[in-house]
Amino acid sequence: MSSQQEELVEMIIQSLEKLDKNDPTTDKLASYLYVADKRLSYYLAELRVFLKCEQPSQDQRIQCGYILEQIVYLCFRGLKGATSFKSFQSAGPQYDLLISGDDQKWKTISELFYLPFEKRNILVEAKAKQSKLTDKDFARLCSIMDVNLSTTGLGIFFTFKGATGFPDRSSSTRQRKIGNCRLRQALFHAKTGKYIIVFDQDDIFELASNGSLIKLIVRKIRDLQELSGLPPISTEEWIEIDLPEHLRILEYRSKE
């Protein structure tokens, strides 16, 4: 990006406070606020190879975990304004990555993620296992965010299979009841105002394109606010539509 383009982006970012979060201009700025690291494509290709192994060895599972953590780190290095990256493996609470920032760019990102600036930290856990997250996994992250990291407003799981109780991508019916991790996610948000969201492998493989990380996070946070009962759509779909048939047909005609 040229210096002239950088100056233009800076001017746009400084004007973001005047924009509504659902304004299309804000969505376009996602590609400026998240620039995918070029190395991501390589690590995502490596991850695909591991995921195709039907019976991976213990060493392969460990290596797969390292690759997932490398993907997580490269993703958040691509967020503008991120200036603090920490990984704690100690006698206290252990977590994979804590990300934060302090400038106007990070303030803009915090606003896009519906986070007050005093709770602008993002906590990420990478779970490289071939099963869904359990309620125990979710409860642990809830505890860390509630007790140990009070300035953290957003928690993100990077997984392969998602979490129990969440809408199934393969199902064509709307989820009417919530339970397991989905229920804990909703109750934790109601109690604390904080968000915990889940990326599965389909989400992860979208992250090599500019803007994708921001779009996915925003859509998953909005889904938690709405509890639509449907899995979030791909970032390739610019407009999110959840309408009954007699209204959806009008949307199709508007594109003709």
N, C-alpha and C positions, 0 to 999 in steps of 0.2 A: 504494500500500500504506500502511495507517495505521500510526501509531507503535506501536500495540499489536501489530499483525501483525509489524512489524519486530522487536520485542522477542521475540516467540514464535519467529520464524525464528532469531534469534541464539541462543536457548536450545537449539534443535534442533541447530544447527551445532556448538555447543560439546559436544554429546553424541555427535557423529558418531563419535568415536574408539571408542566402545563398540559401534558397529554393524558388522556384516559387510558387505563391499562388495556382496554379492549380495542383501542384505536389500531387500524391496520398498520400505521406508521411504526408503532411500537413493535409489532411482529417482525417487520422488516429489519428493525435495528438489532434483532436477535443475531443476525448474521455478522454484525460488527462486534457485538458484545461477546460472542463465542466464536472463535476462529479455531477450527479443528487442527490439532497438531498433525503434520504430515506423516509422522511415525505411527499414527494410530492404525492406518491401513495395514501395516506390517503385523502389528500385534493382534489385530482382529482376525487376520488370516491365520495366524498361529493358533488363536483360540478356536477357530472353526475346525482345525485339524484335531485338536484335543477332544472337542465335543463329539466328533465322529467315532471316537474309540468306544467300542461296546463294552470292553472290560479293561479299563485303564489300570495300570499298575500303581502302587503307592507313590513311586517316584513321579509318575505322570500326573497324578492328582496334585502333588505338591507343586510341580512345575506349572500346572494349569492355574493354581491359586496365585502364583507369582505373576503370571501373565495378566490375570484379571486385575490384580492390584496395580500393575503397570498401566493398564488401560484406564483405570480410575484416575490415577495421578495425571496422566497425559490429558485426560478430558478436562480436569479442573485447572490445569495449567493454561488451558485455552480460554478461560474466563477472564475478561478484562477486569482489572482492578483487584484481582486476587493477589495478595502480598504475603500471606501467612499460610504455610503448609506444615502441619505437625502430625506425627504418628507416634502414639504412646504405647509402649509395651513395657509395663512396669508392674510394681506390686499393687498399684491403684487400678482404677478402671482402664481397661485396655481397649483401644479402638484403632482402626486402620488409618483414617485420615480426617483431620480437622482443618477446614479452609475458612479464611476470612480476608477482609480487606478494609480499608479505611477511607478511600478517596471517593470522589463523585461517581466514578464508574461503578464501584461496588455498591454505593448507595442506590444507584439506578437499578442494578441487578436485584438488590434487596427488595425494592419496591415492586419489581416484576414478580418476585416470589412471594409477595404479600407479607413480607417480614418487616417489623419495626427495626430501625437501625441498631437499637440496643440489643437486638437478638439476631444479629446478622451472620453469625457463624453457621457453617454447614458441616455436619458430621456424616461421614460415609463409611459404611461397612461392606466389605467384599466377601460374599459367601459362595465359594466355588464348590458347591455340592450338587449332586444330581437328584435332589429332592426339594420339595417346596419348603420355604421357611416355616417354622412352627411358632406357636404362640410364645414358647419359651424364648426363642430368638428375638421376637418383637418386644417382649417384656424387658429383656436386658437392655435394649437400646432406649426404650422409654425411661427406664430407671437412670441411665447415664445422663440423658438429656434433662431429666427433671431434677436430679439431685446433684450431679457432679458438674454439669456444663450448663449453667443457667442462662448464659448468653447465646446458646445455640437454639435457633428457631426452626431449623430444618434438618431432618435426618433422612438419609437415602441408603437403601439396601441395593447393592448390585448383586443379582442372582442369575441363575440359569432358568429355573422353573417358576419363579415368582413366589407367592406366599399363599398359605391356606386361607380359604374364605373369600378370596378375590374373584371377580368375574372371570370366567374361562374364555380365552380368545376363540376357542373352537366352538363355543356354544352360540346358537342363534337366538336364545331366549334371554330376556332381561332377568337379572338376579333380583329376587324380591325380598330375601332375608339375608342378614349378615351374621357372620360368626367367626370364630377363630381369630386369625391375625387381622382380618378386616374389621371385626368388632373392636378389637383393642386399638386399632388405628383411629377409629372414629371416637372412641371414648377418651383416648389420650388427647386428641385435638380439642374435644369439648372441655376437658378439664384444664388444659394448659394453654390452649391457643397455638400450640406448636404443631408442625407437620412431620409425619414420617411417611415416605413414599417408597415404592418398590419398582426397580427396573428388572425386567427379565431379559433373556438372551435376544429376543426380537428388538427390544429397545436398545440394547448395547450395540447391536450391529448397525444402528442408525447414526451413531455418534461421530462418524467420520465426515459428516457434512456440516458446514458452517451453520450456526444457529440452532442445530438440532438439540443440544443439551438443554438450552434455555426453553425451547418449545416443549420438550418432553416434561420438564419439571413443572412448568406453568400448567400444562394440561392435567398432570397428575394431582397437583394441588387443587385445581378447580374441581376435579372429579371427587376428591375427598370432601370438598365443601358441598357438593351437590348430591353425592352418593347415587349416581344415576343407575347403577346396576349393570353398566356396560363397560367393557375394557376400553381404555383410551385409544384413539385412532392414531395411525402413523403420522409423523410430521410432514410427510409428503402431501397430506390433505390439509390445505390451507384453512378451510372453514370446517368447524365442527357442527354437525347437524344431528339432532336427536328429536325428530318430529313424527307425529302420527302420519299415516299414509295420505290423508286428505290435505295435509299441509306440505308433505314432502314432494308431492307431485308438482306443486307450484315452484319449488326450488329447481326441479329438473327443467321445467319450461323456461325459467328465467335464464338458463344457460344456452337456450337454443338461439 
